Amino acid sequence: MRVTQNMMYRQTLDALAGAQTRLTRQQDALSSGVSLRQAADDPAAMSQVTRNDDRLMQLERLDRNLQGLEGRYALIEHELDNVTDRLHRGRELMLSGANETNSAEIVSMLAEQLRGLGEDVQRYASARDSQGRYLFGGASDSVPPFEAGSSGSLYLGGSTAREIPVGEGFTLPDGLPGDAVFLSGPGGDLFALFDDLADILEAPKSAQRAAAIDEGLLRLDAALEGVLTHRAVLGGNMERVETEQARIA
């Protein structure tokens, strides 16, 4: 094919236009800090950008999950600390009530305080987060986890907590099932415990009463040990949250 001067002229213009387009893109990238606006600019680089965007979105989701767990764990920690305080206070009241020189009025006052501690523990066990979800309801946290039955407290929550993704193939529970904390621990039913202790104090003074007080103190110690065990599990999960947050950051 014969190359005419006109054809050479058009090729030169096309080359100049292409160079101008590339120059404009480079100048735009320098001024805006954005080097890729469409796949045609650099298909391989744009593919990497897309993968990075997907990964960033995934990390942001995980970070939101971790923030939610962090807040929920803090609330659970607070309630467990409250329960621990009430168990310590219950022990103090039982030791005071063991004094044989106490008047009937003093014994009655101590028993009333013990029953009040039990009411406190029931309130802590039914605590909720800012979304109205029960902290100790396990995976069924939309309904009150406990209900009074004819033979003791009934647990209506889930036997396991909801598992929340916090990493690749890695989840953490969003709480502690309430039956394990308040009903089936080494101290037995925590709601009934304080009423039982109050009944012991109000019993007539005798050797049997003294033995029952000792047994009550052992129940309190066992209950405290059980709550502290759950508290340690929660602490381990809180440390994992911090570790994953640092990794994502």
C-alpha positions in Angstrom: 0.0 0.0 0.0 1.3 3.4 -1.0 1.9 5.7 2.0 0.8 9.2 1.1 1.7 12.4 2.8 -1.9 12.7 4.0 -1.7 9.3 5.7 1.5 10.2 7.5 -0.1 13.5 8.6 -3.1 11.6 10.2 -0.8 9.1 11.9 1.2 12.0 13.4 -1.9 13.7 14.6 -3.1 10.4 16.2 0.2 9.9 17.9 0.1 13.5 19.2 -3.5 13.0 20.4 -2.5 9.8 22.2 0.5 11.5 23.8 -1.7 14.4 24.9 -4.3 12.0 26.4 -1.5 10.2 28.4 -0.1 13.5 29.5 -3.5 14.7 30.7 -4.0 11.5 32.7 -0.6 11.8 34.3 -1.2 15.4 35.2 -4.6 14.5 36.6 -3.2 11.7 38.6 -0.5 14.0 40.1 -2.9 16.7 41.0 -5.7 14.4 42.4 -3.5 11.6 43.8 -5.7 9.1 41.9 -3.8 7.1 39.3 -6.5 4.7 38.3 -10.0 5.8 37.3 -11.0 3.0 35.0 -9.8 -0.5 34.2 -8.4 0.6 30.8 -5.8 2.8 32.5 -4.0 -0.3 33.9 -6.1 -3.6 34.0 -3.6 -5.4 36.2 -3.4 -2.6 38.7 -7.1 -2.0 38.7 -7.6 -5.7 39.5 -5.3 -5.4 42.5 -7.2 -2.2 43.6 -10.5 -4.2 43.4 -9.0 -7.0 45.6 -7.7 -4.4 48.1 -11.1 -2.7 48.3 -12.8 -6.0 48.9 -10.3 -6.8 51.6 -10.7 -3.4 53.2 -14.5 -3.9 53.4 -14.0 -7.3 55.0 -11.7 -5.8 57.6 -14.1 -3.0 58.3 -16.9 -5.5 59.0 -14.6 -7.5 61.3 -13.6 -4.3 63.1 -17.3 -3.4 63.7 -17.9 -6.9 65.1 -14.9 -6.4 67.4 -16.2 -3.0 68.6 -19.6 -4.6 69.3 -18.0 -7.4 71.3 -15.8 -5.0 73.2 -18.8 -3.0 74.4 -20.9 -6.1 75.2 -18.0 -7.7 77.1 -17.5 -4.6 79.2 -21.2 -4.7 80.2 -21.0 -8.4 81.1 -17.8 -7.8 83.1 -19.5 -5.1 85.1 -22.5 -7.4 86.0 -20.2 -10.2 87.0 -18.2 -7.8 89.2 -21.5 -6.8 90.8 -22.4 -10.5 91.4 -18.9 -11.0 92.9 -19.4 -8.1 95.3 -22.8 -9.5 96.4 -21.3 -12.9 97.1 -18.5 -11.3 99.2 -21.2 -9.3 101.1 -23.2 -12.4 101.6 -20.3 -14.0 103.3 -19.8 -11.0 105.6 -23.5 -11.2 106.6 -23.3 -14.9 107.3 -20.3 -14.5 109.5 -22.0 -11.7 111.4 -25.2 -13.9 111.8 -23.1 -16.8 113.2 -22.6 -14.8 116.4 -24.8 -16.6 119.0 -25.2 -13.4 121.0 -27.2 -11.6 118.2 -30.7 -10.6 119.1 -33.7 -11.7 117.1 -33.9 -8.2 115.6 -30.3 -8.3 114.4 -30.7 -11.7 112.9 -33.9 -10.6 111.1 -32.1 -7.6 109.7 -29.2 -9.7 108.4 -31.6 -12.1 106.8 -33.5 -9.3 105.1 -30.2 -8.0 103.7 -29.3 -11.4 102.4 -32.6 -11.7 100.5 -32.0 -8.2 99.1 -28.6 -9.5 97.8 -30.5 -12.3 96.0 -32.8 -9.7 94.4 -29.8 -7.8 93.2 -28.3 -10.9 91.6 -31.5 -11.6 89.8 -31.5 -8.0 88.4 -27.9 -8.4 87.2 -28.7 -11.7 85.5 -31.4 -10.0 83.5 -29.3 -7.0 82.4 -29.5 -5.9 78.8 -27.2 -4.0 76.4 -28.0 -0.8 74.6 -29.9 -2.7 71.9 -32.1 -4.4 74.5 -30.5 -7.8 74.1 -30.1 -9.8 77.4 -26.5 -10.2 78.3 -26.9 -13.7 79.8 -29.5 -15.1 77.4 -27.1 -16.9 75.1 -28.1 -17.0 71.5 -31.8 -16.5 72.5 -31.2 -13.1 73.9 -34.4 -11.4 72.9 -36.5 -12.8 75.7 -36.0 -12.6 79.5 -33.5 -15.5 80.3 -34.9 -16.5 83.7 -38.3 -17.3 85.0 -39.4 -18.4 88.5 -40.7 -22.0 88.6 -42.4 -24.1 91.2 -39.1 -26.0 91.8 -36.7 -23.1 91.3 -35.5 -20.8 88.6 -36.0 -21.8 85.0 -33.6 -20.8 82.2 -35.3 -19.7 79.0 -32.2 -18.6 77.1 -29.9 -20.4 74.7 -27.4 -23.0 75.9 -24.6 -21.4 73.8 -23.8 -17.8 72.9 -23.9 -16.4 69.4 -20.6 -16.7 67.6 -19.4 -13.5 66.0 -16.7 -13.6 63.2 -13.6 -11.6 64.1 -11.1 -13.1 61.7 -10.6 -15.5 58.9 -12.2 -18.7 60.3 -12.1 -17.3 63.8 -15.2 -16.4 65.9 -15.8 -15.3 69.5 -18.9 -15.7 71.6 -20.9 -12.6 72.3 -21.7 -13.5 75.9 -22.0 -16.2 78.6 -25.1 -18.5 78.8 -26.9 -17.5 82.0 -27.7 -21.1 83.1 -24.0 -21.8 83.4 -23.3 -18.6 85.4 -26.3 -18.5 87.7 -27.9 -21.9 87.9 -25.6 -24.8 87.3 -22.3 -23.5 88.8 -20.6 -25.1 91.8 -22.7 -22.9 94.1 -25.9 -24.1 92.6 -28.9 -21.7 92.0 -27.5 -18.3 92.9 -31.1 -16.9 93.1 -32.1 -19.4 95.7 -28.8 -19.3 97.5 -29.4 -16.0 99.4 -32.9 -17.0 100.4 -31.5 -20.3 101.7 -28.9 -18.4 103.7 -31.5 -16.1 105.2 -33.6 -19.1 106.2 -30.6 -20.6 107.9 -29.9 -17.5 110.0 -33.5 -17.3 111.1 -33.6 -20.9 112.3 -33.5 -21.5 116.0 -30.0 -21.4 117.5 -28.7 -24.9 117.7 -25.8 -27.1 116.7 -27.7 -27.9 113.4 -28.0 -24.2 112.7 -24.2 -23.7 113.3 -23.5 -26.6 110.9 -25.9 -25.2 108.3 -24.1 -21.8 108.5 -20.8 -23.5 107.8 -22.3 -25.3 104.8 -23.8 -22.0 103.6 -20.3 -20.4 103.7 -19.0 -23.3 101.7 -21.8 -22.7 99.1 -20.9 -19.0 98.9 -17.2 -19.9 98.4 -18.1 -22.3 95.6 -20.4 -19.9 94.0 -17.7 -17.2 94.1 -15.2 -19.6 92.5 -17.6 -20.4 89.7 -18.3 -16.7 88.9 -14.6 -15.9 88.9 -14.0 -18.8 86.5 -16.5 -17.3 84.1 -14.9 -13.9 84.7 -11.5 -15.4 83.7 -13.0 -16.8 80.5 -14.5 -13.4 79.7 -11.1 -11.8 80.3 -9.5 -14.1 77.9 -12.0 -13.2 75.2 -11.5 -9.5 75.9 -7.7 -10.0 75.3 -8.4 -11.7 72.0 -10.6 -8.8 71.0 -7.7 -6.4 71.7 -5.3 -8.6 69.7 -7.6 -8.8 66.7 -8.2 -5.0 66.8 -4.5 -4.4 66.7 -4.0 -6.8 63.8 -6.7 -5.2 61.8 -5.4 -1.7 62.5 
